Structure formats: structure tokens, C-alpha cells
């Protein structure tokens, strides 16, 4: 089910808990994105979709100005009903990450201790 947002060109879909992506900060992807995740690629391939914002437990879609929401919503609903999109995301997230360098650790510590509070 989708929700209105303050921007009339954007709609938001909340993901069921079984499909939460478990990611950190939301990421925006447009048609020119390099190597977007499978879910973003699938949504951007839909007619009328200009950009996609993927959050941990939601997806927001920005439509192209001339597109009708009825058509975009139906296409997004159908796309999000594909369980393989969520399985691919889980597989991508399971890949090991590299160790942080000392400077990266220091930057993360400064952000956590000084900027976030």
C-alpha cells in the first residue's frame, strides 16, 4: 500500500517486516545511477518512474511529470510483489565488507561522538 507525501510527484511504499532491507541511510537512484541494487533497477525500468529512494523499511518513487499516478502505482505494486527482488537484496547484503582503515575509524568515531548527538 502506498502513501501520499508532501511532494505530489512522490509516493511512498512501506515494506512488510519480512522484506525490510536492513540498510543504513536511505539512498536515491536515478536513471543514470551506476550499478544500482536490483530493486532500484527494477523500479527505474518501469514507465513513468524518474527516481527511487530506497530506505530500510520503505521505497519512495518520484514519477516523471507527464506520467499518471494510476499507471505508475499499478506498475510499482506489481514490481514490489516480486519476492526475488528482496532475496537478491539479502544476498547482496550478505557479502563480507572490508576492514576500515585507521582514518575511516577515526572519522566514524568523530561522526558518532560529535556530530550525531
C-alpha positions as CSV (number, residue, x, y, z in Angstrom):
1,X,0.0,0.0,0.0
2,X,1.3,3.4,-0.9
3,X,1.1,6.7,1.0
4,X,0.9,10.3,-0.1
5,X,3.9,12.5,0.6
6,X,4.1,16.4,0.8
7,X,5.6,16.3,-2.7
8,X,2.8,15.5,-5.3
9,X,5.4,13.9,-7.6
10,X,6.4,11.3,-4.9
11,X,4.6,8.3,-3.4
12,X,5.9,6.1,-0.5
13,X,5.5,2.4,-0.1
14,X,6.1,0.8,3.3
15,X,7.7,-2.6,3.1
16,X,6.5,-5.6,5.2
17,X,8.8,-6.5,8.0
18,X,9.8,-9.7,6.1
19,X,11.1,-7.5,3.3
20,X,13.0,-4.9,5.3
21,X,16.3,-4.2,3.7
22,X,18.3,-3.6,6.9
23,X,20.3,-0.8,5.3
24,X,21.7,2.3,6.9
25,X,21.0,5.6,5.3
26,X,18.4,5.8,2.5
27,X,19.9,6.0,-1.0
28,X,18.4,7.7,-4.0
29,X,18.9,6.3,-7.5
30,X,18.1,7.9,-10.8
31,X,18.2,6.6,-14.4
32,X,21.9,7.4,-14.6
33,X,22.8,5.5,-11.4
34,X,25.9,3.3,-11.8
35,X,25.2,-0.3,-10.6
36,X,22.1,0.3,-8.5
37,X,20.7,-2.6,-6.4
38,X,18.3,-5.0,-8.1
39,X,15.2,-3.3,-6.5
40,X,16.2,0.1,-7.8
41,X,17.0,-1.2,-11.2
42,X,13.6,-2.9,-11.5
43,X,11.7,0.2,-10.3
44,X,13.7,2.5,-12.6
45,X,12.8,0.3,-15.6
46,X,9.1,1.0,-15.1
47,X,7.5,3.5,-17.4
48,X,6.9,6.9,-15.7
49,X,9.5,6.4,-12.8
50,X,12.1,9.1,-12.7
51,X,13.9,8.2,-9.4
52,X,13.7,5.9,-6.5
53,X,14.7,6.3,-2.8
54,X,15.4,3.0,-1.0
55,X,15.2,3.1,2.8
56,X,15.5,0.3,5.3
57,X,11.7,-0.3,5.5
58,X,10.3,1.8,2.7
59,X,10.6,2.8,-1.0
60,X,9.7,6.2,-2.4
61,X,9.1,6.7,-6.1
62,X,9.3,10.0,-8.0
63,X,7.3,10.0,-11.2
64,X,8.1,11.8,-14.4
65,X,6.0,14.9,-14.7
66,X,3.8,13.8,-17.5
67,X,3.1,10.3,-16.1
68,X,-0.2,9.5,-14.4
69,X,-0.1,8.1,-10.9
70,X,-2.6,5.4,-11.6
71,X,-0.3,3.7,-14.1
72,X,2.9,4.2,-12.0
73,X,1.3,2.9,-8.8
74,X,0.0,-0.2,-10.5
75,X,3.4,-0.9,-12.0
76,X,5.2,-0.3,-8.7
77,X,2.8,-2.5,-6.8
78,X,3.3,-5.3,-9.3
79,X,7.1,-4.9,-9.1
80,X,7.2,-4.9,-5.3
81,X,5.2,-8.1,-5.3
82,X,8.2,-10.0,-6.8
83,X,9.9,-11.8,-3.9
84,X,13.1,-12.3,-5.8
85,X,13.8,-8.6,-5.6
86,X,14.1,-9.0,-1.8
87,X,16.0,-12.2,-2.0
88,X,18.7,-10.6,-4.2
89,X,19.0,-7.7,-1.8
90,X,19.5,-10.1,1.1
91,X,22.2,-11.9,-0.9
92,X,23.9,-8.7,-1.7
93,X,24.0,-7.6,1.9
94,X,25.4,-11.0,3.0
95,X,28.7,-10.3,1.1
96,X,31.6,-9.6,3.5
97,X,32.8,-6.0,3.8
98,X,36.4,-4.9,4.0
99,X,38.1,-3.7,7.2
100,X,38.1,0.1,7.8
101,X,41.4,1.9,7.7
102,X,42.5,3.8,10.8
103,X,41.4,7.2,9.3
104,X,38.0,5.7,8.4
105,X,37.6,4.5,12.0
106,X,38.6,8.0,13.3
107,X,36.1,9.7,11.0
108,X,33.3,7.3,12.1
109,X,34.2,8.0,15.8
110,X,34.0,11.8,15.3
111,X,30.7,11.5,13.5
112,X,29.3,9.2,16.2
113,X,30.6,11.2,19.2
114,X,30.4,14.8,18.0
115,X,28.1,15.2,15.0
116,X,25.2,12.8,15.8
117,X,24.4,14.0,19.3
